[in-house]
Amino acid sequence: MNTPFATNRRAFLGQYAGSIGGLALAHLLGQERGRARAGEIAGPRPRPRAKSVICLFQHGGPSQMDLFDPKPILSRYHGKPYPGKLEIHFDKAAGNLLESPFRFRPHGQSGTVLSELLPHTAGIVDELTLVRSMTTDSVDHESALRLIHTGKVLAGRPTWGSWVVYALGAENRNLPAYVVLGDPGGLPVDGVRNWSSGWLPATCQGTPFRSGDAPVLHLKPPADVTPSARAGQLGFLDELNRIHLDRHPGQRELEARIANFEVAAAMQTAVPEALDLSSESPATRQMYGLDDPATHEYATRCLLARRLVERGVRFVQIFLSGQPWDTHDKNAQTLRSLCARTDRPSAALVMDLRQRGLLDETIVLWTGEFGRLPVSQGKDGRDHNRHGFSLWLAGGRFRAGYTHGATDEFGYKSIDKVVSVYDLQATLLHALGLDHRKLSYPHEGRLDTLTDAAVSGAKVVPELLAHYAGR
């Protein structure tokens, strides 16, 4: 509409009052938004096989040799000095080789070997791509977190979830494209930087959903405002926003703010429905462990993640408060507690997606920012390790029942089929139909990308993908 903003208020209301309800209704019903300008942004690309991501992020650095990467030599040489040189983060507390107290055995048709701490993950090993040869560039939590989320150790850059949303857009206008399911115990280390859009449009930033009765603050209208009055308010606000935008064309921040207002209006009905678990069957609740006090909280968020991608949310991340996997002491005790909390819901999420026909189009990623050392820290802890760690993926275009790469005999350094964090990012984008070298955005005089491949050497790892031709 090109009506001047200075139009008479009474004339404006008289002219548009009849259409306000319809405008608001259009917002609340919301037609599915088409994908963003993917061809314009990233150039020609193959039809994506995966269209959404659920990232189960494990802050602190899970111990690979206690969970995914068995090293029998640690038991044989337990208590003896490491026969070589290690990069030690807290060197004054470094000790001798520390065995894993947990038993490992093979599971599934693939024969994937896992720790006894992961009985439920063991039940889905034939759905997983287990990478045992990860490396990263930083042994510091904050820097490593920024690296795995944004491609560089510098603060203020867009996260890979924001890049995905920027490239592919939203599938459901009534819900945010990027949702963060936070821990009721508090923020993770590095806080909101874990889901920042940096200098990408603000609409690409993660939207936190809180636990409890009010997942999104100020979402419900005041109790004394009737639905019809609220519809009128929303329609009138939309008209004012459009007039203002017409007077300031090309203002990206203004466009993003208006888009956020529109999503917020639609969320008033869409969010309560998406987060209402009352319709879930007893079998589903049992599978996730929803009624078990040990798993209830994490199970709730894993189940919500499935409901959100089912409704067209593009990217969902689940975080833990602080950095609980940072086991500088009481490594075994802490791992038992964390696995008891997260193992069953994580595996249930993969099974549930498979049962509902959603796994082929949804990537599930379970990872931390780095791993742990094979030697003790103090009495019974493990220090940081950037040279080797493990993670798993399921769904999307990833290769089910496959174990990739290896660390050395002590589990310290990745030595076979090494995968850098940059390679992981490139491969994840590829699985979504995106070219990490072409997905770019102008920033500070250059076309910036997530992987900055010319500097990082990032490359797609074809062996991780389902249709790898060289097997």
N, C-alpha and C positions, 0 to 999 in steps of 0.2 A: 504494500500500500504506500502511495506517495503523498498522503495527506500531510501537510506541514504540521510540525509538532506544536506550533502556536495556535492550532485550531481551538475554537471555543469549546470548553469542557462540556457545557450542556448540549451543544450540537453534536459533539463526539459521542456522548452517551446515548443521545437520542437516535443517532444513526446506526450505532453498532451494538446496542443492547440486545437486539434480537439474535445476533450471531454469537454472542459470548458463550452461551451454553454449548453450541456446536463446536466452537474452537476448543473449549476445555475438554469436551468429550473426545475430540480428535487426539488431544494430547494423552488422555488417560487410556484410550484404547490402543493408540500407537501402532502404526503399520510397521512391519519388519523393515529395518533399514538395510539397504543394499551394502555390499562390501565397499570399503573405501577405494580410492583410486589406485588399486593395486598395480595395474598396468602402467599408470602414469608415474607411480612412485618407484616401482621395482623393475620396470621393464617387463618383457614377455616372460611368463613363468608357467610351469606345468600345472595342471589342475591339482589342487591340494588334496591329499588323502586324509590329512588330519586337519581339523578346523578349530579345535579347542585344546587347552592345556590346563592340567591341574598339577601344581607344584607343591609337594610335601617337603617343605624346607626344614632341615634339622640343624639349627644354629649351634655352633660350638665345635664341630668336627668329630663325627662318629668314628670310633676305633675300628678300622678295617680288619685288623687281625683278630678281633674278638667277635666280629659279625659276619663278614663276607669273604675273608681271604685267609684261610687256615695256614698256619706256619708251624709244622711239627718241630722244626729245629729250635724254636723258642723254648719248648719243653726240655729238649735235650741239653740246652745250654743255659737254662734258667739260672739267674744269679751270677753269671759270668760276664766279663766285659764284652762289649760289642767289638768285633774284630775289624775295626775300620774307623772312619771319621763320619760323624753325624753333625748335621746342622741342628743345634740345640737352641730353643727359644729362651728357656730359663735354665742356663747351663749350670748354675750353682746347685740346683736340685737334681741334676742328672744322675742316674744310677746305672745298674747293670741290666742285662736282658731280662725281660719280664714275660713269662709264659702266659698264655690265655688259660683261664680256669674252665673254659667252656668246651664241651664236646662238639665236634663237627661230623656231619654225615651227609651222603648224597640224597637227593630228593628228585621225584618226578622222572619222566622219561628221559629228560635231558641229563639227569645225574648231577645237577648243580649242587655243590657242597655248601651248606650254610650252618651257622651256629645254632645250638639248641635254644638260644634266646629268641629265635625267629620261627616258631612252629607254624604260624599262620602264613608268613611269607613263604615258607617251605611248601605250603600247599598251592602256591600259584607260580612256582619257579618256571613252569613251562610257558608262562605268559611273559616272562621277564627277559630283558636284555641287561645282564649284569656286567658292568664295566669295572675291572679290577686294576686298571692302569691309568687312573686320572692323575694329573699334575696341575699345579697352579703356581703363580709367581710370588705370592706373599704368604708369610707365616704369621702375619698379624691379623686378628679377627676382622677389624673394620675394613682394612685394605682388601683382604681376601673376599669379604662379603660384597664390596663394591665391584670387585673384579668379576665374580661369578654372576652378579645381577646386571652390571652395566658395561662390562668389557674393559674397564680401566679402573685403576685404584683411586682416581680422582673423584671427589664428591661432586654432586650436582648433575651427573649425567642421567640420561633416560635409562630405565631398566628394560630388560629384554621383553618383559610383559607389555610395556608401553610401546616398544617397537612393533610387537605383534598386532596390537590394537590399531596403531597408526596405519599399518599396512593392510590389514584385513577388515578393519571397521567392526561394527557391532551387528549382531544378528537379531537382537531383540531390543527395540527402542525403549521398552518399558523397564529395562534393567541396565545397570552399568555394564560396560563391556569387560571391565577388569575389576574383580572383587577380591578383597583381602579379608580372610577369616582369621581374626586375631585371637590370641590367647587371652582368656579372662584374667590371667595373672599379670598381664602387662605387656609392654612393647618388647620386641626382640632387640638385640644389640644393633646399633645403627638406625633404629627407629624407622621413621617414615621414608628414609632414603632407600629402604628395601623395595619400595613400590613407587618411587617418584617418576614423573614423566620428564624431569629435567627441562630441557629447552624444546621438547616436542609439545604439541598443543595440550592444553590442560585437560582436555577430554580423554587423553590417553593415560592419565594417572590412575593408580589403583584406588578404589573406593572401599574404605574399611567398613566391615559389618561387625558390630560388637556382639558379645554374648548377652543373653538375658532378654527381657521383654521389649527393649528398645534397641534393636540392632543398628538402626540409623537414627541419629539424634534429630529431633525436630521434624520427623517425617509425618507424624499424625497432626492434623489440624486441631486447633483448640476445641474443647468439648462443646462450647456454645456457638460454634460456626456450623451451620447446616450444610449438607452436600451441595445444594443449589447455590448457596451463597459462596461456597468455596469455588465452585465451577465458574461463577461470575468473576471472582477475584483473579483466578488463573487466566481466564480469557482476556480480561482487561489488562493484566500485566503483560500478556503476550503481545497485545496490540501496541502498548507503549514501547516494549523492547524492539519490535519490528520498526517502528517509526524512528527510534533512536539509531538503529543499525543502518537504516536508509540514509541517515544524515552523516554516518561515519563508515562508508563502505571500506572493505578490505581490512578491518580491524580484527585480527585473529583472536585476540584475547576477549574481545566483546562477543564475537561469534561463539567462542567456547563457553563463555559464561551463560549466554542465552541457551545453548544446547544443554548445559548442565541443569538449568532451570526446568527445561522441558522434561529431561529424564527424571528429575526430582518429583515433578508433578505426577508422572506416570508411575513412579515407584510407590506412591501412596497406596495403590492397590496391588501392584505386582510383587513387591517385597514381602508383605505379610503372607501371601499365598505361597511364594517360593520357599519361605522359611518355616512353613507349617508342616511339622512332621506327623501330625495326627493321622494322616491318610496312609502312612507307611505300614506295611503288613507286619504281624508278629515275627514272621520268618526273617524279614529284612532287619528288624530291630535286633534280633538275636544274632544275625550274621555280623553286624557291626559291633555288637557288644554295648548297645545303647542302654541296656538295663543293668549293666555291670558297673559298679562305682569306680573300678580301676580304669575302665575305658570310656566311660560315659561322655566325658567332655570332648576328647579327641574324636570319638566315634560320631558325635553330633556334628562336628565340623566336617568330617569326611563325607557324611551323608548329605549335608547341605551342599558340599561341593558337587556331588553327583546331581542333585536337584537343580543347581544353577546351570551347569553345562547342558543339562537336559532341556532347559528353557532358553538356551541360546547365549549364555554368557561365554565370552571368548576365552578369558584367562582367569583362573582362580588360584590363589596362593594361600596356604595354611602355614602359619608361623607358630613358634613356641616362644614363651616369655624368656627374655634374657638369652642365655646360651647354655642350655642344660647339658649338651653333649660335650662340654669342655671339661673333660675328666682329669684334671690335674691331681686329684686324689680320689680315693675310693672308686676307682675305675670300674671294677666288677660290680660293686653294689649299685652304683649309679646306672650302669647299663641294664641291669636286671629291672630296675624301676622304670626306666624309659621305654624299654621294649615291652614291658607289661602294659604300658599305657598306649603305645602307638602301633604295635605289630598287628594286632587283630583288626583294628579299623582300617589300616593302610591296605591290608590284603583284601578286606571286604569291599573296599572301594573298587579295586580292580575286578573282583568277581562280579560285583553288581553292574559295573559298566559292561562287562562281557555278556551277562544275562540279558541286559536290555538292548543289546545291539549297538552300544555306544562306544565300545573300546576301540574299534577300528578308526574312529574319527576323533578320538581323544587321546592325547599324550599324557601319561602320568609319569612324573619325575620325582624320585626320592633321592635327596642329596644334602650334604652339608657343604661348608666352604673349603675344608681340607680334611686331612686324616690325623692319625696319632703315630707316635714313635714306638719302635719295638723295645725300647728300654724303659725302665721305671723312672718316674719322677717322684722323689720322696719314697715313701713306703710302698704305695700301691696305686700310683697315678700314671698317666701318660701325657707327654708334652705334645705340642703342635707338630705337624709334619705336612709340608707342602709338596714333597717329592712323590708321594704315593697315597691314593685313597680310592675308595669304592663308591659306586652309586648304582641305582637301577632305574630302568625305564620300562614302561609297558604301554601297549597300544600304539595308535598312530601308524607310522610307517616303520616302526622298529621291529627288530628280528627276535621273535619269541623263542624262549628256551635256549638262549645263546649266552655264553660267557666270553668276554672279550679281554685280551691282554693279561699281563701278569706283573707282579712286583718281584724283587729279588727274594732270595730264600728267607730273609728276615722280615720281609714286608715293608722295608724302608723306602725303596725307590722303584718307580715304575720302569721296567726295562724292555717289555715286549708289547708291541702295538700300543704305544703311548698315546694317550688322548689328553690334549691340553684343554683348559677351560674354554679357550677360543674355538677349538675344534668342536667342542660340545655345543656351543652357541650356534656355530655355522650349521651343524647337523640338525639341531632342533628347528632352525628356520627352514632348512631344506625340507624337513618332514612336513612342514606347513605350506610347502609350495613356494617358498621365498628364497631368493638368492642373497646371501649375506653380503656380497660384494656390491649389489645394486640397490639394496634397500637403504636409502640415504635421506638426509635432511640437511639443508643449508644451515651452517652454524659457524660463526666467526670467520667468514670468508672462504669456507671450504664445505664440500659435501661430506658430512660426517656419517659414519656407520656404526653399528654395534660392535663388529669385530675388528675394524680397522685392519683388514687383512694384509695390506702392504707392509705394515709394521709388525703385526702379531704373527703373521704366517698362518692364520686360521684357514682350515680346510675342512670340507665335509668328509666324514669317515664312512665310506660306503659299506664296510663290513657290519656296521650297526643297523643297517636298514633291511627291511623285510625281503626285498627283492634283489639282494646282493647277488651279482652274477658270477662272482669268483669263488663261491663255496664249492 
